[in-house]
Amino acid sequence: MKIGLLTVFAIWASTALFAQKKPFVVPAIEEWKPAKGELQWNQLTSISYNDATLQDEAEYLSGFTGNIPSIMGKGGSVNLQLCTDKKLGQEGYQLTITPKGVNIKGQTEQAILWGIQTLQQLKVQGKPLSCGTITDKPAYSIRGAMIDVGRKFMPISYLYSLVEMMSYYKMNTLQVHLNDCGSPNYYNDDWDKTYAAFRMESELFPELTAKDGYYTKKGFHDFILYAKKMGVEIIPEIDTPSHSLCFTHYRPSLASKDYGHNHLELRNPALRPFLDSLYAEYLGGPDPVFCCPRMHIGVDEYSNKDKEVVELFRGLVDHLIREVERYGKQAVFWGQLTHAKGETPVKVENVMMEMWYNRYANPRDMKALGYQMITVPSRQVYIVPAAGYYFDYLNCKTLYETWTPANIAGEIFQERDPQIHGGMFCVWNDICYNGISVGDIHHRMVPAVQIISEKTWHAVNDSTGYTTWDKERKVLGEGYKCNQLGNTEIDLGLLPANAIINKSEEAQIGYDYQVDFDITWAAEPDGTILTEGPYAKVYLADPIGGWIGFSRDGYLYTFNYKGKVGKKEHIAIKGTNHSTSLYVNGKLVQELSIEKRFYAKDKTYNYVQTLIFPLQKTGKFNSQILNFKAKKM
């Protein structure tokens, strides 16, 4: 039988079309059905939506598509549609691309937002949209991160940015660890001098609130509502009865007599009323501060040396669970009940346990009891920046190839087990005052969010595709509303003094970068700022000694160099995620890198001296600065 050339070509064209590669996004799309044609981004000229509740989603979409207009109704080149389709579930969406436009449908606002985030990631890649239909929904309902703000304060502005970045990757849960303490090893084994902080404003116990950084009640309440709008649930955590040094600093009578002042005394009859009052302050009233569906009660790492104390501990855990439930919320807690095995009953029904260490909570035993579980295995998903233990950055390759929430530290369960609700990673700031910046933490957060998003939504192990995934995920960035990695570049012939050089508060350049300028030095008083932003200041003359330097996160760093009046020089500052270096006229003056510092005779910790360079505005300098350039390396 003979086949004509035109027929052969038609068969080839059809085969090529329908073998079209699935669009790349993080997390990976579950189902892709290609169709003929493509759509140019400039063809998206309007947005329509079929329900008034989608107005926020339409405005968000408009923000990264050129501020195109949006209206409630029909006929937009991008159409958002709330629908009834039980197959999609609460977070699933369908995104259809035709030569005429885009349609996104789902059962909830959150589902519509996830479709929009897929569209945003496709736009970042700079290619026309291939026509076809994406049908996508997550394997697990909890996909998230925990951040320790107790030992390292994070400004509320950063938490907003973090939520925006997490939403971009369809991560729907952020646990905020609101109190904790350092180790007494770093403070001459003196509990009274050991750092501890409680990050919430308290009107009942005003002196409890940390002096070096805290969240107002209204500020945290509004943050929870904003996060909800971005599809992210906030889980606030108040950790007791261990990790509780902030409470015993405030009220020494609550300190344990046997296990250290970071343990609360379980025999003290005043303990429960104190904790109940604390819970009431944030959970009580018609519009509570913690206006979210869950609260985390902590309860990890309490001593199990004494049988009587174990029973008291179990009783307190049960009491705190029921106290949270009394306010209509679900209780979440760290798995501890294998470590604290005993007879006193602890409520199981509708209670969620984070599985972080199998010796503290055996996963199979906890499943048999009936607990809902979140997978957060410490040896797989814990980050402790620059500490030298757990991970500095997550091992994305190993996680990509071998891990899903069904793998709880080597205990393997059936994928999508209904009692395993999802997985998270954790960022712990165990070593207080070690120089780590908010920017350093975010630099670790981004790849962690990407990989945990991939493995909790898509939940597939792949031993061959990591290299391609790792290359392509780096293109996606943080979403259009977040610039914590610092992607602002500047090239100015003249750097004006006392001026706004970028209206964005997040105008900054991050690792790896080089900032260059020519300067003719004039007399500069101590404290003269070159550039600044909300997170950092760079000095031509630092406030103490008049050296070139910078400050951020409460730290001041200086280089061993001062400008001389009348001298012309070329200055370059280079920054990486482990060092900041000053060059003058092409010669290295000093590199501020990670230092080993002693906290005991033969024990050291890593002290970090990094800078994400601020580019929002300039200071009142007198020197002339020309050819100012900030570029990624």
ZAMARGU-4260 file (C-alpha; in steps of 0.2 Angstrom, whole numbers, plus 5000, padded with zeros to 4 digits):
<rodrens>
0) 5000/5000/5000 | 5007/5017/4995 | 5005/5032/5006 | 5006/5050/4999 | 5019/5062/5005
5) 5005/5074/5011 | 4998/5060/5021 | 5014/5056/5029 | 5017/5074/5033 | 5000/5076/5041
10) 5003/5060/5052 | 5020/5067/5057 | 5013/5084/5061 | 4999/5077/5071 | 5011/5065/5081
15) 5023/5079/5084 | 5009/5090/5091 | 5002/5078/5103 | 5019/5073/5109 | 5021/5091/5115
20) 5031/5092/5130 | 5022/5095/5147 | 5024/5113/5152 | 5037/5115/5166 | 5031/5122/5183
25) 5035/5118/5201 | 5027/5108/5207 | 5025/5097/5192 | 5008/5097/5183 | 4998/5081/5185
30) 4990/5080/5168 | 4993/5089/5152 | 4982/5086/5136 | 4990/5096/5121 | 4980/5104/5108
35) 4984/5114/5091 | 4991/5131/5091 | 4999/5143/5104 | 4994/5159/5112 | 5005/5175/5114
40) 5006/5184/5130 | 5001/5201/5122 | 4984/5193/5117 | 4979/5193/5136 | 4971/5210/5137
45) 4957/5208/5150 | 4951/5197/5164 | 4934/5192/5168 | 4927/5182/5183 | 4911/5174/5187
50) 4910/5177/5206 | 4913/5193/5216 | 4924/5182/5228 | 4937/5181/5214 | 4941/5199/5213
55) 4957/5198/5224 | 4963/5184/5212 | 4959/5194/5197 | 4969/5209/5204 | 4984/5197/5208
60) 4983/5190/5190 | 4982/5208/5183 | 4998/5212/5192 | 5010/5201/5183 | 5001/5202/5166
65) 5004/5221/5163 | 4990/5227/5174 | 4976/5222/5162 | 4959/5227/5167 | 4947/5215/5176
70) 4928/5214/5177 | 4915/5203/5184 | 4906/5194/5170 | 4911/5185/5154 | 4922/5188/5139
75) 4939/5191/5146 | 4954/5184/5137 | 4958/5176/5154 | 4942/5169/5162 | 4942/5164/5180
80) 4927/5152/5185 | 4921/5145/5201 | 4913/5129/5197 | 4906/5113/5204 | 4918/5098/5200
85) 4921/5086/5214 | 4935/5078/5204 | 4945/5093/5207 | 4943/5093/5226 | 4947/5109/5236
90) 4963/5114/5228 | 4963/5106/5211 | 4961/5117/5195 | 4959/5116/5177 | 4968/5128/5165
95) 4964/5128/5147 | 4974/5137/5134 | 4966/5141/5117 | 4972/5152/5103 | 4959/5165/5109
100) 4963/5165/5128 | 4965/5156/5145 | 4951/5149/5156 | 4955/5144/5174 | 4941/5135/5184
105) 4941/5127/5201 | 4929/5124/5216 | 4937/5137/5228 | 4947/5153/5228 | 4962/5144/5233
110) 4961/5132/5218 | 4959/5147/5206 | 4974/5155/5214 | 4984/5139/5211 | 4979/5140/5192
115) 4985/5158/5192 | 5002/5153/5200 | 5004/5140/5186 | 5001/5154/5173 | 5013/5166/5182
120) 5027/5152/5181 | 5024/5150/5163 | 5025/5168/5160 | 5042/5169/5169 | 5049/5157/5156
125) 5046/5169/5142 | 5039/5158/5129 | 5022/5158/5121 | 5009/5147/5129 | 5006/5131/5120
130) 4988/5127/5118 | 4981/5112/5129 | 4972/5108/5145 | 4981/5106/5162 | 4971/5097/5175
135) 4980/5098/5192 | 4977/5094/5210 | 4989/5090/5225 | 4993/5073/5232 | 4993/5080/5250
140) 4983/5093/5258 | 4997/5101/5269 | 5012/5107/5260 | 5022/5119/5270 | 5037/5126/5281
145) 5040/5130/5299 | 5051/5145/5303 | 5059/5148/5320 | 5057/5167/5324 | 5059/5164/5343
150) 5078/5163/5342 | 5080/5174/5326 | 5067/5188/5324 | 5060/5190/5307 | 5051/5207/5303
155) 5033/5205/5299 | 5037/5213/5282 | 5048/5197/5278 | 5034/5185/5283 | 5023/5194/5271
160) 5036/5191/5257 | 5038/5173/5262 | 5020/5170/5261 | 5020/5177/5244 | 5034/5166/5238
165) 5026/5151/5246 | 5010/5154/5237 | 5019/5156/5221 | 5024/5137/5223 | 5007/5132/5229
170) 5013/5129/5247 | 4998/5131/5258 | 5005/5131/5276 | 5017/5141/5286 | 5020/5137/5305
175) 5027/5151/5315 | 5037/5145/5330 | 5034/5160/5341 | 5045/5157/5356 | 5061/5148/5360
180) 5078/5149/5369 | 5097/5147/5365 | 5108/5134/5373 | 5116/5138/5390 | 5132/5131/5383
185) 5134/5148/5374 | 5131/5158/5390 | 5143/5150/5402 | 5130/5137/5407 | 5120/5151/5415
190) 5101/5150/5412 | 5098/5168/5418 | 5110/5174/5404 | 5104/5162/5391 | 5094/5171/5377
195) 5076/5168/5376 | 5061/5177/5367 | 5042/5177/5366 | 5038/5186/5350 | 5019/5191/5353
200) 5013/5207/5361 | 5005/5203/5377 | 4993/5214/5387 | 4991/5202/5401 | 5009/5199/5403
205) 5018/5215/5396 | 5035/5211/5402 | 5035/5194/5393 | 5036/5202/5376 | 5053/5201/5368
210) 5062/5218/5368 | 5072/5215/5352 | 5058/5211/5341 | 5040/5206/5342 | 5023/5206/5333
215) 5009/5217/5338 | 4992/5208/5340 | 4984/5218/5326 | 4999/5215/5315 | 4999/5196/5317
220) 4980/5195/5315 | 4981/5205/5299 | 4996/5195/5293 | 4986/5179/5295 | 4971/5186/5285
225) 4983/5191/5271 | 4991/5174/5271 | 4974/5166/5269 | 4970/5177/5254 | 4987/5171/5247
230) 4981/5153/5250 | 4993/5150/5264 | 4987/5145/5282 | 4997/5151/5296 | 4999/5139/5311
235) 5005/5149/5326 | 5015/5139/5339 | 5018/5143/5357 | 5030/5130/5363 | 5028/5123/5381
240) 5032/5115/5393 | 5050/5114/5386 | 5059/5127/5376 | 5050/5138/5389 | 5064/5149/5396
245) 5056/5165/5390 | 5042/5161/5403 | 5053/5156/5417 | 5063/5172/5414 | 5047/5181/5416
250) 5040/5171/5430 | 5054/5161/5439 | 5042/5152/5450 | 5037/5142/5435 | 5054/5135/5432
255) 5058/5116/5434 | 5068/5112/5449 | 5075/5096/5441 | 5077/5098/5422 | 5083/5116/5419
260) 5075/5133/5418 | 5069/5130/5400 | 5057/5117/5407 | 5041/5122/5416 | 5037/5114/5433
265) 5023/5102/5430 | 5019/5100/5448 | 5016/5119/5450 | 4997/5122/5452 | 5000/5139/5445
270) 5006/5132/5428 | 4989/5128/5420 | 4981/5144/5424 | 4995/5154/5417 | 4995/5144/5401
275) 4976/5145/5400 | 4977/5164/5402 | 4990/5165/5388 | 4979/5155/5376 | 4964/5165/5380
280) 4973/5181/5375 | 4976/5175/5358 | 4962/5163/5355 | 4948/5171/5364 | 4935/5184/5358
285) 4924/5186/5343 | 4939/5190/5332 | 4954/5182/5340 | 4972/5187/5336 | 4975/5169/5330
290) 4961/5170/5317 | 4966/5153/5309 | 4959/5136/5310 | 4974/5128/5319 | 4986/5131/5334
295) 5002/5122/5338 | 5005/5118/5356 | 5023/5113/5355 | 5026/5100/5369 | 5042/5093/5362
300) 5058/5087/5371 | 5052/5087/5389 | 5062/5075/5400 | 5056/5057/5403 | 5067/5052/5417
305) 5054/5052/5430 | 5038/5041/5428 | 5027/5053/5438 | 5033/5068/5428 | 5029/5058/5412
310) 5011/5056/5418 | 5010/5074/5422 | 5017/5079/5405 | 5004/5068/5396 | 4990/5076/5407
315) 4996/5093/5402 | 4997/5089/5383 | 4979/5082/5384 | 4974/5098/5393 | 4981/5110/5380
320) 4974/5100/5366 | 4957/5102/5374 | 4960/5121/5378 | 4964/5124/5359 | 4948/5114/5354
325) 4938/5124/5367 | 4941/5139/5355 | 4935/5130/5340 | 4952/5126/5333 | 4962/5110/5329
330) 4977/5106/5340 | 4994/5102/5332 | 5009/5096/5342 | 5026/5088/5340 | 5027/5069/5341
335) 5032/5065/5358 | 5021/5051/5365 | 5033/5036/5362 | 5046/5046/5372 | 5033/5050/5385
340) 5025/5033/5385 | 5013/5031/5400 | 4995/5028/5406 | 4987/5045/5406 | 4976/5047/5391
345) 4980/5060/5377 | 4966/5065/5365 | 4968/5057/5348 | 4952/5061/5338 | 4955/5076/5326
350) 4972/5080/5333 | 4987/5082/5322 | 5005/5076/5326 | 5021/5082/5317 | 5032/5067/5315
355) 5049/5074/5317 | 5059/5060/5326 | 5054/5042/5326 | 5061/5038/5343 | 5050/5052/5351
360) 5035/5046/5341 | 5035/5030/5332 | 5025/5033/5316 | 5017/5016/5315 | 5011/5017/5333
365) 5004/5034/5331 | 4995/5029/5316 | 4988/5014/5325 | 4982/5026/5339 | 4973/5036/5325
370) 4983/5053/5325 | 4983/5063/5309 | 5001/5066/5304 | 5012/5078/5295 | 5029/5072/5290
375) 5044/5083/5296 | 5058/5070/5298 | 5073/5080/5306 | 5087/5070/5297 | 5078/5074/5280
380) 5070/5091/5281 | 5078/5101/5295 | 5088/5117/5291 | 5099/5125/5304 | 5109/5139/5296
385) 5128/5138/5297 | 5127/5126/5312 | 5137/5111/5306 | 5123/5099/5310 | 5107/5094/5301
390) 5107/5104/5284 | 5113/5121/5280 | 5104/5119/5263 | 5092/5105/5260 | 5099/5090/5250
395) 5087/5093/5236 | 5094/5079/5225 | 5091/5066/5238 | 5074/5072/5242 | 5069/5073/5224
400) 5074/5055/5221 | 5069/5047/5237 | 5057/5056/5248 | 5038/5060/5249 | 5028/5062/5265
405) 5025/5043/5264 | 5043/5041/5270 | 5044/5046/5288 | 5063/5044/5292 | 5064/5027/5283
410) 5047/5021/5289 | 5038/5019/5272 | 5019/5020/5271 | 5007/5019/5257 | 5007/5034/5246
415) 4993/5046/5250 | 4989/5037/5266 | 4973/5046/5272 | 4981/5048/5290 | 4997/5057/5282
420) 4991/5074/5278 | 5007/5081/5270 | 5024/5086/5273 | 5034/5101/5279 | 5052/5107/5281
425) 5059/5117/5296 | 5071/5131/5298 | 5078/5132/5316 | 5089/5146/5322 | 5097/5136/5336
430) 5113/5147/5338 | 5107/5164/5343 | 5117/5179/5337 | 5128/5170/5325 | 5127/5183/5312
435) 5114/5175/5301 | 5103/5187/5292 | 5085/5187/5286 | 5092/5186/5268 | 5103/5172/5272
440) 5088/5162/5279 | 5078/5166/5264 | 5092/5161/5252 | 5090/5143/5261 | 5071/5144/5260
445) 5069/5146/5241 | 5076/5129/5236 | 5068/5121/5251 | 5051/5128/5246 | 5053/5122/5228
450) 5058/5104/5233 | 5045/5102/5246 | 5032/5109/5235 | 5037/5097/5222 | 5037/5082/5233
455) 5021/5086/5243 | 5010/5091/5228 | 5017/5079/5214 | 5023/5065/5227 | 5033/5055/5214
460) 5051/5049/5216 | 5062/5051/5200 | 5080/5044/5200 | 5084/5051/5183 | 5076/5069/5181
465) 5084/5079/5195 | 5098/5088/5184 | 5085/5095/5172 | 5073/5099/5186 | 5086/5108/5196
470) 5091/5119/5181 | 5074/5124/5176 | 5068/5128/5194 | 5081/5141/5195 | 5073/5151/5181
475) 5056/5153/5191 | 5062/5165/5205 | 5051/5170/5219 | 5035/5177/5210 | 5032/5194/5205
480) 5028/5201/5223 | 5044/5195/5231 | 5062/5201/5229 | 5070/5194/5244 | 5084/5185/5234
485) 5088/5203/5227 | 5087/5203/5209 | 5087/5223/5207 | 5102/5228/5196 | 5107/5247/5194
490) 5118/5256/5182 | 5119/5275/5186 | 5131/5288/5179 | 5129/5298/5195 | 5123/5292/5212
495) 5113/5306/5220 | 5114/5309/5238 | 5099/5309/5249 | 5088/5301/5236 | 5076/5287/5232
500) 5084/5277/5219 | 5070/5263/5218 | 5053/5265/5225 | 5052/5246/5230 | 5056/5243/5248
505) 5063/5226/5242 | 5075/5235/5230 | 5091/5225/5234 | 5104/5214/5225 | 5108/5197/5232
510) 5121/5183/5230 | 5132/5183/5220 | 5134/5201/5216 | 5146/5215/5213 | 5143/5233/5217
515) 5156/5246/5209 | 5158/5265/5209 | 5170/5278/5207 | 5172/5290/5222 | 5180/5307/5225
520) 5181/5307/5244 | 5174/5322/5254 | 5174/5324/5273 | 5160/5311/5279 | 5155/5311/5298
525) 5153/5295/5306 | 5137/5286/5302 | 5137/5292/5284 | 5126/5280/5274 | 5129/5276/5256
530) 5113/5266/5252 | 5100/5258/5263 | 5084/5249/5263 | 5072/5241/5277 | 5084/5226/5280
535) 5102/5234/5279 | 5113/5250/5278 | 5129/5252/5269 | 5141/5265/5276 | 5155/5276/5269
540) 5159/5279/5287 | 5152/5268/5300 | 5144/5276/5316 | 5158/5270/5328 | 5174/5271/5319
545) 5171/5279/5302 | 5176/5264/5292 | 5168/5257/5276 | 5155/5245/5283 | 5137/5239/5284
550) 5124/5234/5296 | 5109/5223/5296 | 5099/5212/5308 | 5107/5221/5323 | 5125/5218/5318
555) 5138/5231/5312 | 5152/5225/5301 | 5167/5235/5296 | 5181/5234/5284 | 5199/5240/5288
560) 5198/5255/5276 | 5194/5273/5277 | 5192/5286/5263 | 5204/5301/5262 | 5197/5318/5258
565) 5201/5323/5240 | 5207/5306/5235 | 5199/5297/5219 | 5196/5278/5220 | 5187/5264/5213
570) 5177/5254/5225 | 5170/5237/5223 | 5160/5226/5235 | 5157/5208/5231 | 5144/5197/5241
575) 5141/5179/5241 | 5131/5168/5253 | 5147/5165/5264 | 5157/5182/5262 | 5157/5200/5259
580) 5173/5208/5251 | 5180/5225/5249 | 5191/5230/5234 | 5199/5247/5232 | 5207/5251/5215
585) 5206/5232/5210 | 5215/5226/5226 | 5207/5215/5239 | 5207/5225/5256 | 5197/5213/5266
590) 5186/5198/5265 | 5173/5196/5279 | 5169/5177/5278 | 5162/5164/5290 | 5173/5165/5306
595) 5176/5152/5319 | 5172/5159/5336 | 5174/5152/5353 | 5160/5150/5365 | 5170/5138/5377
600) 5188/5133/5379 | 5188/5121/5364 | 5171/5123/5356 | 5167/5135/5342 | 5152/5141/5331
605) 5151/5149/5314 | 5149/5168/5314 | 5142/5174/5297 | 5146/5191/5289 | 5136/5192/5273
610) 5126/5206/5265 | 5112/5207/5253 | 5116/5225/5246 | 5101/5238/5249 | 5097/5249/5234
615) 5081/5258/5239 | 5088/5275/5244 | 5105/5284/5247 | 5111/5293/5262 | 5117/5312/5265
620) 5135/5309/5259 | 5146/5323/5253 | 5157/5313/5242 | 5155/5313/5223 | 5150/5295/5217
625) 5150/5291/5198 | 5147/5275/5188 | 5138/5266/5201 | 5133/5249/5196 | 5125/5234/5205
630) 5126/5218/5195 | 5124/5200/5197 | 5140/5190/5195
</rodrens>
